Amino acid sequence: MRVLVTGGTGLLGWWVVKAFAEAGYSVYATYHSHRPEGGEARWVYLDLADLTAVPDVVKSVGPDVVVHTAAYTDVDGCELRRDYAYAVNYLATRALAKAAGDRAFFVYVSTDYVFDGGRGLYREGDVPNPVNFYGLSKLLGEVAVESVAGRFAVVRVSGLFGVSPWGKRNFGFRALESLARGEEVRAFVDQYLSPTYVPWLAERIRLLVERGVGGVVHLAGERLSRFEFALLLAEALGVDRGLVKPARLEEAALPAKRPRDSSLDTSKAAGLGLAMPPTREAVAHFVQSFKHAV
């Protein structure tokens, strides 16, 4: 089976490539700014902002499965560069899903930020209501996939953390770097999410594909505030928990509004045998990977 992974050099994309390649699939992966040498995939250049190139890549690869992990995920950047976010997160997603058509199973990685954060523990059927342009652009991507893809799954995730060679320096990784240096980490006590460990998420995306699970599925960790998550990192790293200092969203004066509680209910995933292991186990594994990487 031939699998095309967009954003293969990103945090999630890199692990999705590994998950499928190690299971024996023929993996093609797209890159934009950095082309890896060798590795477990055949690398294909793709600029998602170039909408004319998108269907050509799908046609040239001829995949049986497309896992679309690539996105413009800078939340504040999306607020400031709306045209670019609209093109990459919506128009390019639509073009990819349309090119995949009925031939390929299309997996779209979406976000908890499609919800407004008014209550948390959102289920798949709850009505989205994004409070920032990033969330809106990703929601438009969901609508596009559901409209034009033949066979599809929309996988909503939350607060990704993990280690990869070129991926985005996520909150968890930056916090570990600071804590390892004995520096203070400020984390929001009033923003809740479902921190999700990327290596294990990638494995569950592979299982989802193999089982042909369609529709919307929440694959995420347990509900925690960013402050509680940072405390777990300090504990696993074996440093003083006092280095983690409480902060509040209103003090940050961020360009884009954040949902207060965008945590995800994962009961459906559990029923499908796709539940994530406990966050404490994920954090312990993450810390060990971090120590080997630095």
C-alpha positions in Angstrom: 0.0 0.0 0.0 1.3 3.4 -0.9 0.9 6.2 1.7 1.4 10.0 1.1 2.2 12.0 4.2 2.1 15.8 3.8 4.4 17.8 6.1 6.8 14.9 6.5 9.4 17.0 8.2 6.9 18.4 10.8 6.6 17.1 14.3 3.6 14.9 13.6 4.4 14.2 10.0 7.9 12.8 10.8 6.4 10.3 13.3 3.6 9.3 10.9 6.2 8.6 8.3 8.0 6.3 10.8 4.8 4.6 11.9 3.9 3.6 8.3 7.4 2.8 7.1 8.2 0.6 10.0 4.9 -1.3 9.4 6.1 -2.1 5.8 4.2 0.5 3.8 5.6 2.3 0.8 5.8 5.9 2.1 6.0 9.2 0.2 6.3 12.4 2.2 6.3 16.0 1.3 8.7 18.7 2.4 8.9 22.4 2.0 11.9 24.2 3.4 14.2 21.3 4.3 14.7 18.1 2.3 15.9 15.2 4.4 18.6 12.9 3.0 17.5 9.3 2.7 15.4 8.1 5.6 12.2 6.0 5.5 10.3 7.9 2.8 10.6 9.1 -0.7 10.6 12.8 -0.5 8.5 15.1 -2.7 8.7 18.9 -2.7 5.3 20.7 -2.1 4.4 24.3 -1.3 0.8 24.2 -0.1 0.4 27.8 -1.0 0.9 26.8 -4.7 -2.5 25.4 -5.4 -1.6 24.4 -8.9 1.1 22.0 -7.6 -1.1 20.2 -5.1 -3.0 17.9 -7.5 0.1 17.2 -9.5 1.8 15.7 -6.4 -1.1 13.5 -5.7 -1.3 12.4 -9.3 2.5 11.6 -9.5 2.5 9.5 -6.2 -0.9 7.8 -6.8 -1.4 7.0 -3.1 -3.9 4.6 -1.6 -3.8 6.7 1.6 -3.2 10.4 2.2 -2.4 11.6 5.7 -2.6 15.3 5.7 -0.5 16.6 8.6 0.9 19.7 7.0 -0.7 23.0 8.1 0.1 26.6 9.1 -0.1 26.1 12.9 1.2 29.4 14.2 -1.9 30.5 16.0 -0.8 34.2 16.3 0.6 34.0 12.8 -2.7 32.9 11.4 -4.4 35.9 13.0 -1.9 38.3 11.3 -1.6 36.5 8.0 -5.1 35.4 7.3 -4.8 35.2 3.5 -1.9 32.7 3.9 -3.7 30.7 6.6 -6.8 30.5 4.4 -4.8 29.3 1.4 -2.7 26.7 3.3 -5.2 25.4 5.8 -8.4 25.5 3.7 -7.8 25.9 0.0 -4.8 23.5 -0.1 -6.7 20.9 2.0 -9.6 21.1 -0.4 -7.3 20.7 -3.4 -5.6 17.6 -1.8 -8.9 16.0 -0.8 -10.3 16.6 -4.3 -7.2 15.1 -5.9 -7.4 12.1 -3.7 -11.0 11.6 -4.8 -12.5 8.1 -4.3 -9.2 6.4 -4.9 -7.4 7.2 -1.6 -8.5 7.2 2.0 -7.9 10.7 3.2 -6.9 11.4 6.8 -7.1 15.1 7.8 -5.4 16.1 11.0 -7.5 18.9 12.6 -7.4 20.6 16.0 -9.2 21.2 19.3 -9.1 24.9 18.4 -12.3 24.4 16.3 -14.1 24.8 19.6 -14.7 28.0 21.6 -13.5 26.6 24.9 -16.6 27.4 26.8 -16.9 24.1 28.6 -14.2 21.6 27.5 -14.3 17.8 26.9 -15.9 18.3 23.5 -17.3 15.3 21.7 -17.1 14.6 18.0 -20.7 15.7 17.4 -20.5 19.0 19.3 -20.9 22.2 17.2 -17.6 23.9 16.4 -17.3 27.6 17.1 -13.6 28.8 16.7 -12.5 32.0 18.5 -9.4 32.6 16.3 -8.6 32.5 12.6 -6.4 29.4 13.0 -9.3 27.4 14.4 -11.6 28.8 11.6 -9.1 27.9 8.9 -8.8 24.3 10.2 -12.6 24.0 10.5 -12.9 25.1 6.9 -10.5 22.3 6.1 -12.7 19.8 7.8 -15.7 21.0 5.9 -13.8 20.8 2.6 -12.7 17.2 3.3 -16.2 16.1 4.2 -17.5 17.8 1.0 -15.1 16.5 -1.6 -13.2 13.5 -0.3 -14.6 10.0 -1.1 -13.4 8.1 2.0 -12.1 10.2 4.9 -11.3 10.5 8.6 -11.0 13.8 10.4 -8.7 13.4 13.4 -8.8 16.2 16.0 -5.8 16.5 18.2 -4.7 18.8 21.0 -1.5 20.3 22.4 1.0 18.1 20.5 4.3 17.4 22.2 7.2 15.3 21.3 10.7 15.2 19.8 11.6 15.2 16.1 14.6 16.4 14.0 12.9 19.3 12.3 9.4 19.7 13.8 7.9 22.7 15.5 9.4 23.5 18.9 6.3 22.7 20.8 5.5 24.0 24.3 6.5 20.7 25.9 10.0 20.7 24.3 10.6 24.4 25.1 9.5 23.8 28.7 11.9 20.9 29.1 14.8 22.9 27.7 14.2 25.6 30.2 13.6 23.3 33.2 16.8 21.3 32.3 18.8 24.6 32.5 17.2 25.4 35.9 15.2 28.2 34.4 11.6 29.2 35.3 8.7 28.2 33.0 5.5 30.2 33.0 2.4 28.2 32.1 -1.3 29.1 32.0 -3.4 28.0 34.9 -6.5 29.0 33.1 -6.1 27.3 29.8 -7.1 23.6 29.6 -6.4 21.2 26.7 -5.6 17.5 26.1 -1.8 17.2 25.7 -1.1 14.6 23.0 2.1 12.6 22.7 3.0 12.5 19.0 4.8 9.2 18.6 1.9 7.3 20.1 -0.6 9.5 18.2 1.1 8.5 14.9 0.7 4.8 15.7 -3.0 5.3 16.3 -3.4 7.1 13.0 -1.8 4.1 11.4 -4.2 1.8 13.2 -7.2 4.0 12.2 -6.2 3.7 8.6 -5.7 -0.1 8.8 -9.1 -0.5 10.4 -10.8 1.9 8.0 -12.3 4.1 10.7 -14.0 7.0 9.0 -15.7 10.2 10.2 -14.6 12.5 13.0 -12.4 11.0 15.8 -10.8 12.7 18.7 -7.3 11.2 19.4 -5.8 13.1 22.4 -4.6 12.8 25.9 -6.1 13.7 29.2 -7.6 17.1 30.2 -4.9 19.2 31.9 -4.1 22.9 32.2 -0.8 24.0 30.7 0.4 24.6 34.3 -0.5 21.0 35.3 1.2 19.7 32.2 4.4 21.7 33.0 4.4 20.3 36.5 4.3 16.8 35.2 7.3 17.6 33.0 9.3 19.0 35.9 8.4 15.9 38.0 9.5 13.5 35.2 12.7 15.4 34.6 13.5 15.3 38.4 13.8 19.1 38.9 12.2 21.5 41.4 8.5 21.8 40.6 8.8 25.4 42.0 10.4 26.3 38.7 7.0 26.2 37.1 5.2 29.5 37.7 1.5 30.2 37.2 0.5 32.6 34.4 -2.9 33.8 33.1 -4.1 34.2 29.5 -5.1 37.8 29.9 -1.6 38.7 31.1 0.0 37.4 27.9 -1.6 39.9 25.5 -1.5 37.4 22.6 -2.6 38.6 19.1 -5.0 35.6 18.8 -7.6 34.7 21.4 -7.2 31.2 22.9 -10.1 28.9 24.0 -10.2 28.6 27.7 -10.9 24.8 27.7 -10.6 23.0 24.4 -10.0 19.6 25.9 -11.4 16.7 23.9 -13.6 13.8 25.0 -12.0 10.6 23.7 -14.7 8.0 24.5 -15.2 7.2 20.9 -11.5 6.5 20.4 -11.5 4.3 23.5 -14.4 2.3 22.1 -12.4 1.8 18.8 -9.3 0.6 20.7 -7.5 3.8 19.9 -7.2 5.4 23.3 -4.0 7.1 24.2 -2.1 5.8 27.3 -2.1 7.8 30.5 -0.4 11.2 30.1 2.0 10.5 33.0 3.4 7.5 31.0 3.6 9.7 27.8 5.5 12.4 29.7 8.0 9.9 31.1 8.7 8.6 27.6 8.9 12.1 26.3 11.5 13.1 28.9 13.7 10.1 28.0 13.5 10.9 24.3 14.4 14.5 25.1 17.5 13.4 27.1 18.7 11.3 24.2 18.1 14.2 21.7 20.0 17.0 23.6 
